[in-house]
C-alpha cells in the first residue's frame, strides 16, 4: 500500500520488497482462509509437513507482516512530504487517507476475519504526531517502545501469572505494538533519507547485520526447540525474534537490490508490489474461492506452499499485464479518489 508517485520517482527496491512481503503474508493467510471457511482445528504435523510448518514459524511468521508494516511507514512519510510540497496540509490529508483505509478495511473484514487494513488505519493515526518530529526524537521513541516490547515479551515467558498486571503486559507485547514499531521504523528510515542512500551507509548496515544475524540464529534455534516440544510460549518466542529478524531481512534486501541487474530481473515482483493494495485484497478472495470450490477441509503446510505459489504466480501475471495499460492499480485508484475526492485527477501522479 503505497502513495501514488511517478514512475521516475519510484524506488524500485521498495516495490520488490513489498511484492515479496505479499508472498510471505500469503503463506500465513492461506491458513486463515481455511479457519474462517471451515472452522477447523488444525492438526499437529510431522514429517515433511512438520518441517515446513517449523520453517514457516522460523522464517515467515510475523516477519513479512512486519516488513509490510515498515513499508507502510515509509509510504506515510513519502505521501505526507509530497502533500506538503504541493501546499497541501500533510497531516490532515493523511488522516483522510487513513479514514478511507479504515472504511475499506471494515468492509474487507466482513469477508475475511484476518484482514489487517482496519488495524493499519487505526494504528496509522499514531504516526501523525511524529511528522514534525526530529530524527533524533523519533529514534529515542522507537528505542523506548522496542525496549518496553521486549521486556513485556520476556515477562510473559518468565512470569506468566502477574495478576492484575497480566492484561497490561499482554497489551504491551501484542501485535499492535509490533506493527507500530515497524511503522515508526519505516517512517524514520524515510525521513532520514536512509533508503535513498543505501550505498553510502554500508558500514552502518554491516553493523546492523552483525548485531541482528546472531540474534536471528539464536531465535531460530529457540523457535525450533519450542515448536518440537509444543512450548506454550511459542508465540512469544516468535514475537521476540520478529524485530531483529525483520531488520536483518530488510537491510539485506536493500543491499542486494542495489544490484540494478537483479532489480531489473525482479521487475515482475515489483509490479505486484506496485499494486499491493489491490493484490492484498485479491489474495483473500482468491484464497476463499479456492477453498470453497475445491471443498477442502484443511491445508497441510505443503499444500499451503503450493497454493501460495499458484496465487502469487497469478498475481504476477495479471500485475505485469495491468501495468502495460494502466499506471495505477484499480483499488489504488479508488483509494486515491477517497483521499482527494474530485481533485484526484488534478494531483500529479
C-alpha positions as CSV (number, residue, x, y, z in Angstrom):
1,X,0.0,0.0,0.0
2,X,2.0,2.9,-1.3
3,X,1.4,6.5,-2.2
4,X,0.9,7.5,-5.8
5,X,4.2,8.7,-7.3
6,X,5.6,8.9,-10.7
7,X,7.5,6.1,-12.3
8,X,10.7,8.2,-12.4
9,X,10.3,8.8,-8.6
10,X,9.7,5.2,-7.6
11,X,12.3,3.4,-5.6
12,X,12.2,0.0,-7.3
13,X,13.6,-1.8,-4.3
14,X,10.5,-0.7,-2.2
15,X,8.2,-2.3,-4.8
16,X,10.2,-5.5,-5.0
17,X,10.3,-5.8,-1.2
18,X,6.6,-5.0,-1.0
19,X,5.9,-7.8,-3.5
20,X,8.0,-10.3,-1.6
21,X,6.2,-9.3,1.6
22,X,2.9,-10.0,0.0
23,X,4.0,-13.5,-0.8
24,X,5.1,-14.0,2.8
25,X,1.8,-12.7,4.1
26,X,0.1,-15.1,1.7
27,X,1.9,-18.1,3.3
28,X,0.3,-17.2,6.6
29,X,-3.1,-16.1,5.4
30,X,-3.8,-19.3,3.5
31,X,-4.3,-20.9,6.9
32,X,-6.5,-18.1,7.9
33,X,-8.7,-18.7,4.9
34,X,-9.3,-22.4,5.9
35,X,-10.0,-21.5,9.5
36,X,-12.6,-18.8,8.6
37,X,-14.2,-21.1,6.0
38,X,-14.3,-24.4,7.8
39,X,-13.8,-23.5,11.5
40,X,-11.5,-26.5,11.8
41,X,-8.9,-27.2,14.5
42,X,-5.5,-27.6,12.7
43,X,-3.8,-30.9,13.5
44,X,-0.2,-31.3,14.6
45,X,2.0,-32.1,11.6
46,X,5.1,-34.3,11.4
47,X,7.4,-35.5,8.6
48,X,7.8,-33.1,5.7
49,X,4.7,-31.1,6.7
50,X,6.1,-30.7,10.2
51,X,9.4,-29.4,8.8
52,X,7.6,-26.9,6.5
53,X,5.5,-25.8,9.5
54,X,8.6,-25.1,11.5
55,X,10.3,-23.4,8.6
56,X,7.3,-21.0,8.3
57,X,7.4,-20.3,12.0
58,X,11.1,-19.5,11.9
59,X,11.4,-17.6,8.7
60,X,8.0,-16.2,7.8
61,X,5.5,-15.9,10.7
62,X,5.2,-12.2,11.8
63,X,8.3,-11.2,9.8
64,X,6.6,-10.4,6.5
65,X,3.7,-8.6,8.1
66,X,6.4,-6.6,9.8
67,X,8.1,-5.8,6.5
68,X,4.8,-4.7,5.1
69,X,4.3,-2.5,8.2
70,X,7.8,-1.0,7.7
71,X,6.9,-0.1,4.1
72,X,3.6,1.4,5.3
73,X,5.7,3.8,7.5
74,X,7.9,4.6,4.6
75,X,4.8,5.3,2.5
76,X,3.4,7.6,5.1
77,X,6.4,9.9,5.0
78,X,6.6,9.9,1.2
79,X,2.9,10.7,1.0
80,X,2.8,13.4,3.6
81,X,6.0,15.1,2.4
82,X,4.8,15.2,-1.2
83,X,1.4,16.6,0.0
84,X,3.3,19.3,1.9
85,X,5.4,20.1,-1.2
86,X,2.2,20.8,-3.1
87,X,1.0,23.2,-0.5
88,X,-1.5,20.7,1.0
89,X,-2.0,20.0,4.7
90,X,0.0,16.8,5.1
91,X,-1.4,15.5,8.4
92,X,-5.0,16.3,7.5
93,X,-4.6,14.6,4.1
94,X,-3.0,11.6,5.6
95,X,-5.8,11.4,8.2
96,X,-8.3,11.4,5.4
97,X,-6.4,8.6,3.6
98,X,-6.4,6.6,6.8
99,X,-10.2,7.0,7.2
100,X,-10.6,5.7,3.7
101,X,-8.4,2.8,4.5
102,X,-10.5,2.2,7.7
103,X,-13.7,2.1,5.7
104,X,-12.3,-0.4,3.2
105,X,-10.7,-2.4,6.0
106,X,-14.1,-2.7,7.8
107,X,-15.7,-3.9,4.6
108,X,-12.9,-6.4,3.9
109,X,-13.1,-7.6,7.5
110,X,-16.7,-8.7,6.9
111,X,-15.4,-11.3,4.4
112,X,-12.0,-12.1,5.9
113,X,-11.5,-12.1,9.6
114,X,-7.7,-11.9,9.3
115,X,-7.8,-8.5,7.5
116,X,-5.1,-6.1,8.7
117,X,-6.4,-3.0,6.9
118,X,-8.7,-1.6,9.6
119,X,-6.0,-2.2,12.3
120,X,-3.4,-0.5,10.0
121,X,-5.6,2.5,9.6
122,X,-6.2,2.9,13.4
123,X,-2.5,2.4,14.3
124,X,-1.5,4.7,11.4
125,X,-3.1,7.7,13.3
126,X,-0.3,7.3,15.9
127,X,2.2,8.2,13.3
128,X,0.7,11.7,12.6
129,X,2.2,13.4,15.7
130,X,5.7,12.3,14.6
131,X,5.6,14.1,11.2
132,X,7.2,17.2,12.5
133,X,9.5,15.4,15.0
134,X,13.3,15.4,14.6
135,X,15.0,12.2,13.5
136,X,16.7,12.0,16.9
137,X,13.4,12.3,18.7
138,X,11.8,9.6,16.6
139,X,14.9,7.4,17.3
140,X,14.5,7.8,21.0
141,X,10.8,7.0,20.9
142,X,11.5,3.9,18.8
143,X,14.2,2.7,21.1
144,X,12.0,3.2,24.1
145,X,9.0,1.4,22.6
146,X,11.2,-1.6,21.5
147,X,12.6,-1.9,25.0
148,X,9.2,-2.0,26.6
149,X,8.0,-4.5,24.0
150,X,11.0,-6.8,24.6
151,X,10.5,-6.6,28.4
152,X,6.8,-7.4,28.1
153,X,7.5,-10.5,26.0
154,X,10.1,-11.7,28.4
155,X,7.8,-11.2,31.3
156,X,5.1,-13.2,29.5
157,X,7.5,-16.1,29.2
158,X,9.3,-15.9,32.6
159,X,6.5,-14.6,34.8
160,X,3.2,-15.7,33.0
161,X,1.0,-15.0,36.0
162,X,1.3,-11.4,37.1
163,X,-2.2,-11.0,38.4
164,X,-3.7,-7.6,37.7
165,X,-0.7,-6.6,35.6
166,X,-1.1,-9.5,33.1
167,X,-3.5,-7.6,30.9
168,X,-1.1,-4.6,30.8
169,X,1.8,-6.8,29.9
170,X,-0.3,-8.6,27.3
171,X,-1.2,-5.3,25.6
172,X,2.4,-4.0,25.6
173,X,3.6,-7.2,23.9
174,X,0.8,-7.7,21.4
175,X,0.9,-7.5,17.6
176,X,-0.4,-3.9,17.6
177,X,2.8,-2.8,19.2
178,X,4.8,-4.8,16.7
179,X,3.0,-3.1,13.8
180,X,3.6,0.4,15.3
181,X,7.3,-0.3,15.9
182,X,7.7,-1.2,12.2
183,X,5.5,1.8,11.1
184,X,7.8,4.1,13.1
185,X,10.9,2.3,11.8
186,X,9.8,2.8,8.2
187,X,8.9,6.4,8.8
188,X,12.3,7.1,10.4
189,X,14.1,5.4,7.6
190,X,12.2,7.6,5.0
191,X,12.5,10.8,7.0
192,X,16.3,10.3,7.5
193,X,16.5,9.5,3.7
194,X,18.4,6.3,4.5
195,X,16.6,4.3,1.8
196,X,18.0,6.5,-0.9
197,X,21.5,6.3,0.5
198,X,22.0,2.6,0.9
199,X,25.4,2.5,-0.8
200,X,26.6,5.4,1.5
201,X,25.5,3.5,4.6
202,X,27.4,0.3,4.0
203,X,29.3,0.5,7.3
204,X,26.1,1.2,9.4
205,X,24.2,-1.6,7.6
206,X,27.1,-4.0,8.2
207,X,27.0,-3.3,11.9
208,X,23.2,-3.8,11.9
209,X,23.6,-7.2,10.3
210,X,26.5,-8.1,12.7
211,X,24.1,-7.5,15.6
212,X,20.9,-9.0,14.1
213,X,22.3,-12.1,12.5
214,X,23.4,-13.8,15.7
215,X,20.0,-12.9,17.2
216,X,18.3,-14.4,14.2
217,X,20.3,-17.6,14.6
218,X,19.6,-17.8,18.3
219,X,15.9,-17.2,18.0
220,X,15.6,-19.6,15.1
221,X,17.1,-22.4,17.3
222,X,14.8,-21.4,20.2
223,X,11.7,-21.4,18.0
224,X,12.7,-24.8,16.6
225,X,13.1,-26.3,20.1
226,X,9.8,-24.6,21.3
227,X,8.0,-26.0,18.3
228,X,9.2,-29.5,18.7
229,X,8.3,-29.5,22.4
230,X,4.9,-27.8,21.9
231,X,6.1,-25.0,24.2
232,X,3.1,-22.9,25.4
233,X,5.2,-19.8,24.9
234,X,6.0,-20.4,21.2
235,X,4.2,-17.3,20.0
236,X,6.0,-15.1,22.5
237,X,9.3,-16.6,21.3
238,X,8.4,-15.9,17.7
239,X,7.4,-12.4,18.6
240,X,10.7,-11.7,20.4
241,X,12.6,-12.8,17.3
242,X,10.5,-10.8,14.9
243,X,12.0,-7.3,15.2
244,X,15.7,-8.3,14.8
245,X,14.9,-10.8,12.0
246,X,12.8,-8.2,10.2
247,X,15.7,-5.6,10.4
248,X,18.1,-8.3,9.1
249,X,15.8,-9.1,6.2
250,X,15.2,-5.5,5.3
251,X,18.9,-4.5,5.5
252,X,19.9,-7.5,3.4
253,X,17.3,-6.9,0.8
254,X,18.1,-3.3,0.4
255,X,21.8,-4.1,-0.1
256,X,21.1,-6.9,-2.5
257,X,18.7,-4.8,-4.5
258,X,21.4,-2.2,-5.1
259,X,22.4,-4.6,-7.9
260,X,20.5,-3.0,-10.8
261,X,20.6,-6.1,-12.9
262,X,19.0,-8.2,-10.2
263,X,16.4,-5.5,-9.6
264,X,15.5,-5.5,-13.2
265,X,15.2,-9.3,-13.2
266,X,12.7,-8.9,-10.3
267,X,10.6,-6.3,-12.0
268,X,7.6,-8.6,-12.3
269,X,7.6,-8.9,-8.5
270,X,7.9,-5.1,-8.3
271,X,4.7,-4.9,-10.3
272,X,2.9,-7.0,-7.7
273,X,4.2,-4.6,-5.0
274,X,3.3,-1.6,-7.0
275,X,-0.4,-2.5,-6.7
276,X,0.0,-4.1,-3.3
277,X,-3.4,-2.7,-2.0
278,X,-5.2,-4.4,-4.8
279,X,-3.2,-7.6,-4.5
280,X,-3.6,-7.9,-0.8
281,X,-7.4,-7.7,-1.1
282,X,-7.4,-10.0,-4.1
283,X,-5.4,-12.7,-2.2
284,X,-8.2,-13.2,0.4
285,X,-10.9,-13.5,-2.2
286,X,-8.9,-15.9,-4.4
287,X,-8.0,-18.0,-1.4
288,X,-11.6,-18.2,-0.1
289,X,-12.8,-19.1,-3.6
290,X,-10.2,-21.9,-4.0
291,X,-11.2,-23.4,-0.6
292,X,-15.0,-23.2,-1.4
293,X,-14.8,-24.5,-4.9
294,X,-12.5,-27.4,-4.0
295,X,-14.3,-28.1,-0.7
296,X,-11.0,-28.6,1.1
297,X,-11.2,-29.5,4.8
298,X,-7.7,-28.3,5.7
299,X,-4.4,-27.4,4.2
300,X,-1.3,-29.2,5.1
301,X,1.8,-27.0,5.1
302,X,2.9,-28.4,1.8
303,X,-0.4,-27.5,0.3
304,X,-0.1,-24.0,1.7
305,X,3.2,-23.6,-0.1
306,X,1.8,-24.9,-3.4
307,X,-1.4,-22.8,-3.3
308,X,0.5,-19.7,-2.2
309,X,2.8,-20.1,-5.2
310,X,-0.1,-20.6,-7.6
311,X,-1.9,-17.5,-6.3
312,X,1.2,-15.4,-6.3
313,X,2.1,-16.5,-9.9
314,X,-1.4,-15.5,-11.0
315,X,-0.9,-12.1,-9.3
316,X,2.5,-11.6,-11.0
317,X,0.9,-12.3,-14.4
318,X,-2.1,-10.0,-14.1
319,X,0.0,-7.3,-12.4
320,X,2.5,-7.2,-15.3
321,X,-0.3,-7.2,-17.8
322,X,-2.2,-4.5,-15.9
323,X,0.7,-2.0,-15.9
324,X,1.1,-2.4,-19.7
325,X,-2.2,-0.5,-20.0
326,X,-2.5,1.5,-16.7
327,X,-0.3,3.5,-14.4
328,X,-2.1,2.5,-11.1
329,X,-3.8,-0.5,-9.6
330,X,-7.7,-0.4,-9.7
331,X,-8.1,-0.3,-5.9
332,X,-5.2,2.1,-5.6
333,X,-7.3,4.4,-7.8
334,X,-10.3,4.0,-5.6
335,X,-8.2,4.8,-2.5
336,X,-6.8,7.8,-4.3
337,X,-10.3,9.1,-5.1
338,X,-11.4,8.6,-1.5
339,X,-8.3,10.5,-0.3
340,X,-8.5,13.5,-2.7
341,X,-12.2,13.5,-3.9
342,X,-12.9,15.2,-7.1
343,X,-9.4,16.7,-7.1
344,X,-7.8,13.3,-7.5
345,X,-7.4,13.7,-11.3
346,X,-5.5,17.0,-10.9
347,X,-3.0,15.7,-8.4
348,X,0.3,14.8,-10.1
349,X,0.7,11.1,-10.5
